[in-house]
Amino acid sequence: MFSLLSLSAWLPSLPSLEWGSNLLDSLLQGLVGAFGVSVLSSVLKVYFFVGCANAPQRQPEKERLRAQWAWLEPVHLVGLALILTVVGARVAALVVLEFSLRAVSTLLSLNKGPGNTEHLKLYLLCQYSLGCGLSCGLSFLQEGAPHRTLNLLLSLGLAALLGSSAQRLRRHVFCLYELHSSQNYCGVCLGLLAGAYRLPRLLGRSLAVAFAVGDLAAVALINRDFLSTSEAVRFWTPLTICYALLVIYMQEEQRHQRFSLQSQVQTVLVRMGGLFVLLLTVGRWLDLLGILVSLLGELWCLLGVHILLDLCQIQGHPPPYTPQNLHPNLSLTIWQMRHLGIMEAQLLFRANSISHQLDLIL
């Protein structure tokens, strides 16, 4: 019976064609990682926009979000996909492990107090690491699969569907959220009106799963290059020391520096510089090139969310949803908005609106 084979099985067994098939697989993995970053960026923009739209004193920040050029997003997506394609699985694995260790250290330090703003900062800064984690996970899970290319094409289709849906949601919210939330006839906007504060928690759980898979894949991808335990120990020992020093340095810098684009660029330079020096001793020349590409990728992702970095500093999180922030016809309480379902909330919206109109008539 005829069965679909991978792309390399359809072509003659030539070394150049095998190399081309591997390049195609790397490109597909990079595209999946770029779409994952696009989903995260779109959801974060929706979250910040809703917070600004519900606060009259934050209208300038809302207009800054709207003023972003739409054609820059596909350029950013394609550029990030190319960077993830050429960075290499080994360097991508190192980037994922470094960010995961830094994120765990930050989250443990948040137990002493409220850290919603710190969570948002992590979500903004993890974008390139998320792309590397998705790429590493696919590379590890699809390694040796007979239909590797077709599986990656299917993954790309699902990622593109999620990415386009997130972008449509962002465009819808940017254009129509204020109108729909005041007229009470759009379920999506009413849902964001009542439950946008849940988005960071949803993102946190999704990112935890993605980075857990990415970390396991990163460790496996790095260990496959070692022929003996002694080689692995010679690599992991200086790497662990380097990561520990980087985490300590980052925590000290966060306490003394203002969270801004300039400070994060300096942080990226220090992190990539530390990994570059480490790989000079225990890495390969190709890894050094991958570190330079990773530096470009980190800066590329920071430029894509530079407005959100500023908003995170001055906003932190959207203000509490109060009746004064909503349409004047609505008298729904915060408890009703947060604890009732969307259908019940919509019915209450309409009932209050009708009651207000009857009062005006009578």
BELTA-V74588 format. One record per pair of residues at least 12 apart in sequence whose C-alpha atoms are under 10 Angstrom apart, sorted by sequence separation. I is the first residue (numbers start at 1). J is the second residue. D is the distance in whole Angstrom. If there is no record, write none. Layout:
I J D
I J D
This chain:
8 20 9
9 21 10
49 61 8
50 62 9
106 118 8
107 119 8
177 189 6
181 193 7
223 235 10
275 287 10
276 288 6
279 291 9
321 333 9
322 334 6
336 348 9
7 20 10
8 21 6
48 61 9
49 62 6
52 65 10
106 119 9
138 151 10
139 152 9
176 189 8
177 190 9
180 193 10
181 194 10
222 235 10
223 236 10
254 267 9
275 288 9
276 289 9
321 334 7
332 345 8
7 21 7
8 22 9
48 62 8
49 63 9
138 152 8
222 236 10
253 267 8
276 290 9
320 334 8
321 335 10
6 21 9
7 22 10
49 64 10
107 122 9
173 188 9
177 192 9
178 193 10
276 291 6
322 337 10
49 65 7
103 119 9
106 122 9
172 188 9
173 189 7
177 193 9
275 291 7
276 292 8
321 337 9
332 348 7
7 24 9
48 65 9
49 66 9
138 155 9
172 189 9
250 267 7
321 338 9
331 348 9
332 349 7
7 25 10
249 267 9
273 291 8
330 348 9
331 349 8
46 65 10
103 122 7
169 188 9
173 192 9
272 291 7
273 292 9
330 349 6
45 65 8
102 122 10
103 123 10
169 189 10
250 270 9
272 292 8
329 349 9
330 350 9
332 352 8
45 66 10
246 267 10
249 270 9
250 271 9
272 293 10
329 350 10
330 351 9
331 352 7
103 125 10
249 271 10
272 294 8
273 295 9
330 352 6
331 353 9
99 122 10
103 126 9
272 295 6
329 352 7
330 353 7
246 270 8
247 271 9
271 295 9
329 353 6
246 271 7
328 353 9
329 354 9
331 356 10
99 125 9
100 126 9
268 294 10
269 295 7
272 298 9
327 353 10
329 355 9
330 356 9
99 126 7
268 295 7
329 356 7
243 271 9
246 274 8
268 296 10
328 356 10
329 357 9
99 128 10
100 129 9
242 271 10
245 274 9
246 275 9
269 298 9
96 126 9
99 129 7
100 130 10
265 295 10
268 298 7
269 299 9
98 129 9
99 130 9
243 274 9
268 299 8
96 128 9
97 129 9
242 274 7
243 275 9
95 128 9
96 129 5
100 133 10
242 275 8
265 298 9
95 129 6
96 130 7
264 298 10
265 299 7
268 302 10
38 73 8
94 129 10
95 130 9
96 131 9
239 274 10
242 277 10
243 278 10
264 299 9
38 74 10
92 128 9
93 129 9
96 132 6
97 133 9
239 275 8
242 278 7
92 129 8
95 132 7
96 133 6
241 278 10
265 302 8
38 76 9
92 130 10
94 132 9
95 133 8
96 134 9
261 299 10
264 302 8
265 303 10
38 77 7
92 131 9
93 132 7
94 133 10
239 278 7
37 77 8
92 132 5
93 133 7
96 136 9
238 278 7
239 279 9
262 302 10
36 77 10
91 132 9
92 133 7
238 279 10
261 302 7
34 76 9
35 77 7
38 80 10
92 134 10
93 135 9
261 303 8
34 77 6
35 78 10
37 80 9
89 132 8
92 135 8
93 136 6
235 278 10
238 281 9
239 282 9
33 77 10
34 78 8
37 81 10
84 128 9
88 132 9
89 133 10
92 136 7
93 137 9
235 279 9
238 282 8
261 305 9
262 306 10
34 79 9
35 80 9
83 128 10
87 132 9
91 136 10
261 306 6
264 309 9
31 77 8
34 80 6
35 81 8
89 135 8
90 136 9
235 281 9
236 282 9
260 306 8
261 307 9
30 77 10
31 78 8
33 80 8
34 81 5
84 131 7
85 132 10
88 135 10
89 136 6
235 282 6
260 307 10
261 308 10
30 78 9
31 79 10
33 81 7
34 82 9
80 128 8
83 131 10
84 132 7
88 136 9
89 137 10
234 282 8
235 283 8
260 308 10
261 309 7
31 80 8
32 81 8
34 83 9
83 132 10
260 309 6
261 310 8
30 80 8
31 81 5
34 84 8
81 131 9
84 134 10
85 135 9
89 139 8
259 309 8
260 310 6
30 81 5
31 82 8
33 84 7
34 85 10
80 131 9
84 135 7
89 140 9
231 282 10
259 310 8
260 311 10
29 81 8
30 82 7
31 83 10
32 84 10
33 85 9
84 136 10
260 312 9
28 81 8
30 83 8
31 84 8
259 312 8
260 313 7
27 81 7
28 82 10
30 84 5
31 85 8
259 313 6
26 81 10
27 82 7
29 84 8
30 85 5
258 313 8
259 314 10
26 82 9
27 83 9
28 84 10
29 85 7
30 86 9
27 84 8
28 85 8
30 87 9
26 84 8
27 85 5
26 85 5
27 86 8
25 85 9
26 86 8
24 85 9
26 87 10
23 85 8
26 88 9
23 86 9
26 89 9
141 213 10
137 210 9
140 213 10
137 211 9
140 214 9
137 212 10
138 213 10
139 214 10
44 120 9
134 210 7
137 213 6
138 214 9
140 216 9
141 217 8
123 200 9
130 207 8
133 210 7
134 211 8
136 213 9
137 214 5
140 217 6
133 211 6
136 214 6
137 215 8
139 217 8
140 218 8
44 123 8
131 210 10
132 211 10
133 212 9
134 213 8
135 214 8
136 215 9
137 216 8
138 217 8
139 218 10
140 219 10
44 124 8
120 200 7
123 203 8
130 210 8
131 211 10
133 213 8
134 214 6
136 216 9
137 217 5
140 220 8
119 200 8
123 204 8
126 207 9
130 211 7
133 214 4
134 215 10
136 217 6
137 218 8
140 221 7
41 123 9
119 201 9
122 204 9
129 211 9
132 214 8
133 215 7
135 217 10
136 218 6
139 221 9
40 123 8
41 124 8
120 203 10
131 214 10
133 216 10
134 217 9
135 218 10
136 219 10
137 220 10
40 124 9
116 200 8
119 203 10
120 204 9
123 207 8
130 214 8
133 217 8
136 220 10
137 221 9
116 201 10
119 204 8
126 211 10
129 214 9
133 218 8
136 221 8
40 126 10
41 127 8
132 218 9
40 127 8
37 126 9
38 127 9
37 127 6
40 130 9
36 127 9
37 128 7
37 129 9
34 127 9
37 130 7
38 131 10
33 127 10
34 128 9
36 130 8
37 131 6
73 167 9
33 128 9
36 131 7
37 132 10
33 129 10
34 130 9
35 131 8
33 130 7
34 131 6
37 134 9
33 131 4
34 132 9
36 134 8
32 131 8
33 132 7
35 134 10
36 135 10
31 131 9
33 133 8
34 134 9
30 131 8
33 134 5
34 135 9
70 171 9
29 131 9
30 132 8
32 134 7
33 135 6
29 132 9
31 134 10
32 135 7
33 136 9
30 134 8
31 135 9
33 137 10
29 134 8
30 135 6
33 138 9
66 171 9
29 135 5
30 136 10
32 138 9
28 135 9
29 136 8
27 135 10
29 137 9
30 138 10
66 174 6
100 208 9
26 135 8
29 138 7
65 174 8
66 175 8
28 138 10
29 139 7
63 174 9
100 211 7
26 138 10
62 174 9
99 211 9
100 212 9
25 138 10
26 139 8
25 139 9
97 211 9
100 214 9
101 215 10
96 211 8
97 212 10
100 215 8
96 212 10
99 215 10
25 142 10
97 214 8
98 215 10
200 317 9
96 214 7
97 215 6
96 215 7
97 216 9
29 149 10
32 152 8
39 159 9
46 166 9
95 215 10
197 317 8
28 149 8
31 152 10
32 153 9
35 156 8
38 159 10
39 160 9
42 163 8
46 167 10
49 170 9
53 174 9
93 214 8
94 215 9
96 217 10
97 218 7
197 318 7
31 153 10
38 160 10
41 163 10
42 164 10
45 167 10
92 214 10
93 215 7
96 218 7
97 219 8
196 318 9
197 319 9
25 148 8
26 149 10
28 151 10
29 152 7
32 155 7
33 156 9
35 158 10
36 159 7
39 162 7
40 163 9
42 165 10
43 166 7
46 169 8
47 170 9
50 173 8
93 216 9
95 218 9
96 219 10
197 320 9
25 149 6
28 152 6
29 153 9
31 155 10
32 156 5
35 159 6
36 160 9
38 162 9
39 163 5
42 166 6
43 167 8
46 170 6
49 173 8
50 174 9
53 177 8
54 178 9
93 217 8
94 218 7
197 321 9
24 149 8
25 150 9
27 152 10
28 153 7
31 156 7
32 157 9
34 159 9
35 160 6
38 163 6
39 164 8
41 166 9
42 167 6
45 170 7
46 171 9
49 174 7
53 178 7
93 218 4
94 219 9
196 321 10
22 148 10
25 151 10
26 152 9
28 154 10
29 155 9
30 156 9
31 157 10
32 158 9
33 159 8
34 160 9
35 161 9
36 162 8
37 163 9
38 164 9
39 165 8
40 166 8
41 167 9
42 168 9
43 169 8
44 170 9
46 172 10
47 173 10
92 218 8
93 219 7
195 321 10
21 148 10
22 149 9
25 152 7
28 155 9
29 156 8
32 159 6
35 162 8
36 163 7
39 166 6
42 169 8
43 170 7
46 173 7
50 177 8
54 181 10
91 218 9
93 220 9
94 221 10
194 321 8
21 149 8
24 152 10
25 153 9
28 156 7
31 159 8
32 160 8
35 163 6
38 166 8
39 167 7
42 170 6
45 173 10
46 174 8
49 177 9
50 178 9
89 217 10
90 218 8
93 221 7
94 222 8
193 321 8
31 160 9
34 163 9
35 164 9
38 167 8
41 170 10
42 171 9
45 174 9
89 218 8
90 219 10
92 221 10
93 222 7
32 163 10
35 166 10
39 170 10
46 177 10
90 221 7
91 222 9
89 221 7
90 222 6
89 222 9
90 223 10
193 326 9
90 225 9
9 146 9
8 146 10
9 147 9
121 259 9
6 145 9
7 146 10
8 147 9
50 189 9
54 193 8
105 244 10
125 264 8
6 146 6
7 147 8
8 148 9
53 193 10
194 334 8
198 338 10
5 146 7
6 147 4
7 148 8
8 149 8
51 192 10
98 239 10
102 243 8
106 247 9
194 335 10
197 338 9
4 146 10
5 147 6
6 148 6
7 149 6
50 192 7
51 193 9
98 240 9
101 243 8
102 244 9
105 247 7
109 251 9
194 336 9
195 337 8
196 338 10
4 147 8
5 148 9
6 149 6
7 150 8
50 193 8
101 244 8
104 247 10
105 248 9
125 268 10
184 327 9
194 337 5
195 338 6
5 149 9
6 150 6
98 242 9
99 243 9
102 246 8
103 247 9
106 250 10
182 326 7
183 327 8
193 337 8
194 338 6
195 339 9
5 150 8
6 151 9
47 192 8
51 196 8
94 239 9
98 243 6
101 246 10
102 247 6
106 251 8
181 326 8
182 327 5
193 338 9
194 339 9
4 150 9
46 192 9
50 196 7
51 197 9
97 243 9
98 244 9
101 247 8
102 248 9
105 251 9
181 327 8
182 328 8
183 329 10
184 330 10
191 337 9
194 340 9
195 341 10
50 197 9
182 329 8
190 337 9
191 338 10
194 341 9
195 342 9
48 196 9
98 246 9
99 247 9
102 250 8
178 326 9
179 327 10
182 330 8
194 342 8
47 196 6
94 243 10
98 247 9
102 251 9
178 327 9
193 342 10
46 196 9
47 197 8
191 341 9
192 342 10
47 198 9
191 342 6
194 345 8
47 199 7
190 342 7
191 343 9
46 199 9
47 200 8
190 343 9
188 342 9
191 345 9
44 199 8
187 342 7
190 345 8
191 346 9
43 199 8
44 200 8
187 343 8
190 346 7
43 200 9
187 345 10
44 203 9
187 346 8
190 349 10
43 203 8
186 346 9
184 345 10
185 346 8
132 294 9
184 346 7
40 203 8
184 347 9
184 348 10
185 349 9
129 294 9
132 297 10
184 349 7
185 350 9
40 206 10
128 294 8
131 297 10
183 349 9
184 350 7
40 207 9
128 295 10
182 349 10
183 350 9
128 296 10
129 297 9
181 349 10
128 297 6
129 298 8
184 353 9
127 297 10
128 298 6
183 353 9
127 298 8
128 299 9
99 271 10
126 298 9
128 300 9
129 301 10
98 271 9
125 298 9
127 300 10
128 301 6
36 210 10
127 301 7
128 302 9
126 301 9
127 302 8
95 271 9
125 301 8
126 302 10
95 272 9
98 275 9
124 301 9
125 302 7
127 304 10
124 302 8
127 305 9
95 275 9
124 304 10
125 305 9
94 275 8
124 305 7
124 306 9
91 275 9
124 308 8
125 309 9
124 309 7
121 308 9
91 279 10
120 308 10
121 309 8
124 312 9
120 309 9
121 312 7
91 283 10
120 312 7
121 313 9
90 283 10
120 313 10
118 312 9
91 286 9
92 287 10
117 312 7
118 313 10
121 316 9
90 286 10
91 287 6
95 291 9
117 313 8
120 316 8
90 287 7
91 288 9
94 291 9
119 316 10
120 317 8
88 286 8
89 287 10
91 289 9
92 290 8
117 315 9
118 316 8
87 286 9
88 287 8
91 290 6
92 291 9
95 294 8
117 316 5
87 287 8
90 290 9
91 291 7
116 316 7
117 317 7
88 289 9
89 290 9
115 316 10
116 317 7
87 289 8
88 290 6
91 293 9
92 294 8
86 289 9
87 290 5
88 291 9
91 294 8
86 290 8
87 291 8
87 292 9
88 293 9
84 290 10
87 293 6
88 294 10
83 290 9
86 293 8
87 294 6
86 294 9
84 293 9
83 293 7
84 294 8
87 297 9
83 294 8
83 295 10
83 296 8
84 297 8
83 297 6
82 297 9
83 298 10
80 296 9
81 297 10
80 297 7
83 300 9
79 297 9
80 298 9
80 300 7
79 300 8
80 301 8
79 301 10
76 300 8
77 301 10
76 301 8
76 303 9
77 304 10
76 304 7
73 304 8
72 304 9
68 307 9
65 307 7
64 307 8
65 308 8
64 308 10
61 307 9
65 311 10
61 308 9
64 311 10
61 310 9
62 311 10
61 311 7
58 311 10
61 314 10
61 315 9
58 314 10
58 315 9
49 308 10
52 311 9
41 301 10
45 305 9
48 308 8
58 318 10
44 305 9
45 307 9
49 311 10
41 304 9
45 308 7
48 311 8
52 315 8
55 318 8
37 301 9
41 305 8
44 308 8
48 312 8
51 315 9
54 318 8
55 319 7
51 316 10
52 317 9
53 318 9
54 319 8
55 320 9
38 304 10
51 317 7
52 318 7
54 320 9
55 321 9
41 308 9
48 315 8
51 318 4
52 319 8
54 321 7
55 322 10
48 316 9
50 318 7
51 319 6
54 322 9
56 324 10
48 317 7
49 318 9
50 319 10
51 320 9
54 323 10
55 324 9
56 325 7
47 317 9
48 318 7
51 321 9
54 324 9
55 325 6
47 318 8
54 325 5
55 326 9
53 325 9
54 326 7
53 326 10
54 327 10
